[in-house]
């Protein structure tokens, strides 16, 4: 190979290597854009899109305290070019926001779950039903004495079949000595005439755990009795055989 041929081959190799390098750079995956952080005094934001052109931005804000503040619901009706704001005082901090139509009337309900620092409440729910640009405040019911038995917070809310489901672990005892029973109480909330309806689902009530424990105790007792009876019967049989041999 002549000197000129060698230089030509070297030049071609350099060009090919450069092209390969450019292809590698082009194929690199672009970094995923991070969700923009909320700037003070805002603490929480969630967008609820009910239907095309109908959206609700739920925000909380406040300075100087993390246990109190305010919330606002920004309703955007982009089809009619209408924008309304609903505000209220906030006890605690927002955990999540839910959308439902519990009375199936076509008007959405926006439900704001907040975690309270009050040891007698634990959870606060702020509910509104929206009819076009008007917001109707709904009073969320407190737990009655039966529903509240063994309640220690740790609520879990979710929407199922258009209803709001609330479940929480049940404790036994009081104060620092309270211990979880392993059972969960589950409540189903509906809406009728702008008032909440509440139904306790029996399959998740504390009675289930009690009945299961009672059944297990009976089974253990029956097993012990059968074992004792079998042992007693075996012992008397041996005695009879000994007498017969004598």
VEXFIBA-563224 format. One line per 2 residues: number of its first residue (from 1); for each residue x, y, z of C-alpha. Coordinates in steps of 0.05 Angstrom, whole numbers, plus 32768, in hexadecimal, padded with zeros to 4 digits. Layout:
BEGIN
NUM = X,Y,Z ~ ...
***
This chain:
BEGIN
1 = 8000,8000,8000 ~ 801B,8045,7FEC
3 = 8021,807E,801D ~ 7FE8,80A3,7FFB
5 = 7FBA,8066,7FFF ~ 7FCB,805F,8049
7 = 7FB8,80A8,8056 ~ 7F76,809F,802F
9 = 7F62,8062,8057 ~ 7F73,8086,8098
11 = 7F49,80C2,8084 ~ 7F0D,8096,8072
13 = 7F12,8072,80B5 ~ 7F13,80B4,80DA
15 = 7ED4,80CC,80B6 ~ 7EAF,808B,80C5
17 = 7EC2,808F,810E ~ 7EA9,80D6,8112
19 = 7E66,80C3,80F3 ~ 7E5F,808A,8125
21 = 7E6D,80BA,815E ~ 7E38,80EA,8146
23 = 7E05,80B2,8140 ~ 7E13,809E,8188
25 = 7E08,80E5,81A1 ~ 7DC7,80EB,817A
27 = 7DAD,80AA,8197 ~ 7DB8,80C1,81DF
29 = 7D77,80C5,8207 ~ 7D63,810B,821C
31 = 7D5C,8115,8267 ~ 7D15,8112,8282
33 = 7CFB,8156,8297 ~ 7CEF,815A,82E2
35 = 7CAC,8171,82FD ~ 7CB3,81BA,8310
37 = 7CB6,81C5,835B ~ 7C81,81F0,837B
39 = 7C99,8234,8391 ~ 7C87,8251,83D5
41 = 7C53,825E,83EF ~ 7C34,8224,83C8
43 = 7C3B,81DE,83E5 ~ 7C0E,81B0,83BC
45 = 7BF2,81AC,8376 ~ 7BC9,8178,8351
47 = 7BA4,817E,830F ~ 7B61,815B,8308
49 = 7B47,8155,82C0 ~ 7AFE,8143,82C3
51 = 7AF0,8147,8278 ~ 7B0D,816B,823B
53 = 7B0D,81B5,824B ~ 7AFA,81AA,8294
55 = 7B35,81A9,82C4 ~ 7B40,81B9,830E
57 = 7B83,81CE,832B ~ 7B86,81C2,8376
59 = 7BBB,81E8,839D ~ 7BCD,81F7,83E5
61 = 7BF7,8230,83FF ~ 7C0D,8254,843E
63 = 7C49,8272,8460 ~ 7C61,826D,84A8
65 = 7C3F,822A,84B9 ~ 7C3D,81E4,849D
67 = 7C00,81D0,84C6 ~ 7BD1,8205,84AA
69 = 7BC6,822A,8469 ~ 7B93,822F,8432
71 = 7B7D,820B,83F3 ~ 7B60,8221,83B1
73 = 7B3F,81FD,8377 ~ 7B49,821E,8334
75 = 7B13,8208,8303 ~ 7B23,8212,82BA
77 = 7AEA,820C,8288 ~ 7B12,8218,8249
79 = 7AD7,8208,821B ~ 7AAD,8241,8238
81 = 7AEA,826C,824A ~ 7AD5,826F,8293
83 = 7B05,826C,82CE ~ 7AEF,8269,8317
85 = 7B13,8262,835A ~ 7AFB,823F,839A
87 = 7B24,8249,83DA ~ 7B22,8233,8422
89 = 7B4A,822C,8462 ~ 7B75,81ED,8468
91 = 7B82,81C7,84A8 ~ 7BC1,819D,849F
93 = 7BE0,818B,845C ~ 7BC1,816F,841D
95 = 7BCD,8124,8412 ~ 7BA7,811A,83D1
97 = 7B6D,8132,83A7 ~ 7B35,8106,8389
99 = 7B01,810F,8353 ~ 7ABE,80EB,8353
101 = 7A75,80F0,8340 ~ 7A56,80CB,837B
103 = 7A0E,80DF,836D ~ 7A15,80D4,8322
105 = 79F7,8118,830F ~ 7A2E,812C,82DF
107 = 7A4B,815F,8310 ~ 7A91,814E,8328
109 = 7AA6,814D,8371 ~ 7AEC,8162,8384
111 = 7B02,8143,83C6 ~ 7B40,815E,83EA
113 = 7B60,8130,841F ~ 7B8A,8152,8453
115 = 7BB1,8135,848D ~ 7BA2,8159,84CD
117 = 7BCF,815F,850A ~ 7B93,815A,8537
119 = 7B97,8116,8559 ~ 7B4A,8112,855D
121 = 7B40,811D,8512 ~ 7B7E,8106,84EC
123 = 7B5C,810F,84A9 ~ 7B35,8149,848C
125 = 7B0F,8146,844A ~ 7AFA,8185,8424
127 = 7AC5,8175,83F1 ~ 7AA5,819F,83BA
129 = 7A73,818F,8383 ~ 7A7B,81BA,8345
131 = 7A40,81CD,8319 ~ 7A5C,81F5,82DF
133 = 7A80,8230,8300 ~ 7A5E,8228,8344
135 = 7A7E,8202,837E ~ 7A51,81E3,83B3
137 = 7A75,81D2,83F4 ~ 7A64,818E,8411
139 = 7A6A,817C,845A ~ 7A92,813C,8462
141 = 7A77,8113,849D ~ 7AA1,8103,84DA
143 = 7AA9,80BC,84F4 ~ 7A73,80A8,8525
145 = 7A83,8083,8566 ~ 7A7C,803E,8545
147 = 7AA6,8050,8508 ~ 7AD9,8072,8533
149 = 7AE5,8037,8561 ~ 7B2F,8024,855D
151 = 7B3E,805E,852C ~ 7B86,8078,852D
153 = 7B8C,809A,84E9 ~ 7BB4,807F,84AE
155 = 7B78,8088,8480 ~ 7B7A,8070,8439
157 = 7B48,808E,8407 ~ 7B3A,807A,83C0
159 = 7B01,807A,838C ~ 7AE0,8038,837B
161 = 7AA2,8031,834E ~ 7A95,807C,8355
163 = 7A94,8079,83A1 ~ 7AC8,8093,83D3
165 = 7AE6,805B,83FB ~ 7B08,8067,843E
167 = 7B2E,8032,8464 ~ 7B5B,8033,84A1
169 = 7B7B,8002,84D1 ~ 7B56,7FF3,8512
171 = 7B7C,7FF6,8554 ~ 7B6D,7FD9,8599
173 = 7B7C,7FFF,85D8 ~ 7B8A,8049,85E2
175 = 7BC5,8079,85E2 ~ 7C0A,805D,85D8
177 = 7BF3,8017,85EB ~ 7BC4,8012,85AF
179 = 7BD6,7FD9,8581 ~ 7BBC,7FC7,853B
181 = 7B8A,7F8E,8539 ~ 7B9A,7F7C,84F1
183 = 7B54,7F90,84DB ~ 7B41,7FC9,84AE
185 = 7B00,7FF1,84AF ~ 7AE7,8004,846B
187 = 7AB2,803A,845E ~ 7A8F,804C,841D
189 = 7A78,8094,8411 ~ 7A43,80A7,83DF
191 = 7A1D,80E8,83D1 ~ 79D2,80F3,83D2
193 = 79B0,8138,83D1 ~ 79F3,815A,83DE
195 = 79FD,8132,841E ~ 7A2D,80F9,8429
197 = 7A15,80B3,8437 ~ 7A42,8083,845D
199 = 7A40,8037,845D ~ 7A6F,800A,8483
201 = 7A83,7FCE,845A ~ 7A7A,7F92,8488
203 = 7AB0,7F68,8467 ~ 7AE4,7F99,8480
205 = 7AC7,7FA8,84C5 ~ 7AE8,7F96,8507
207 = 7AB5,7F5E,8510 ~ 7AD8,7F36,84DA
209 = 7B1A,7F33,8500 ~ 7AF5,7F22,8541
211 = 7ACE,7EEA,8521 ~ 7B0C,7ECE,8500
213 = 7B31,7ECF,8542 ~ 7AF5,7EAD,8565
215 = 7AF2,7E78,852E ~ 7B3D,7E6A,8535
217 = 7B36,7E64,8580 ~ 7AFC,7E33,8579
219 = 7B24,7E0A,8546 ~ 7B60,7E07,8575
221 = 7B33,7DF3,85B0 ~ 7B12,7DBD,8587
223 = 7B55,7DA2,8570 ~ 7B6F,7D9F,85B7
225 = 7B30,7D7B,85D0 ~ 7B34,7D48,8598
227 = 7B7D,7D3C,85A7 ~ 7B6F,7D33,85F2
229 = 7B34,7D04,85E3 ~ 7B5E,7CDA,85B3
231 = 7B96,7CD5,85E6 ~ 7B65,7CC1,861D
233 = 7B45,7C8C,85F0 ~ 7B89,7C70,85DD
235 = 7B9E,7C6A,8627 ~ 7B5E,7C45,863C
237 = 7B66,7C14,8603 ~ 7BAC,7C00,861A
239 = 7B92,7BF4,8661 ~ 7B5B,7BC6,8647
241 = 7B8C,7B9E,861D ~ 7BBA,7B95,865A
243 = 7B80,7B7A,8684 ~ 7B6C,7B49,864E
245 = 7BB2,7B2D,864A ~ 7BB5,7B22,8695
***
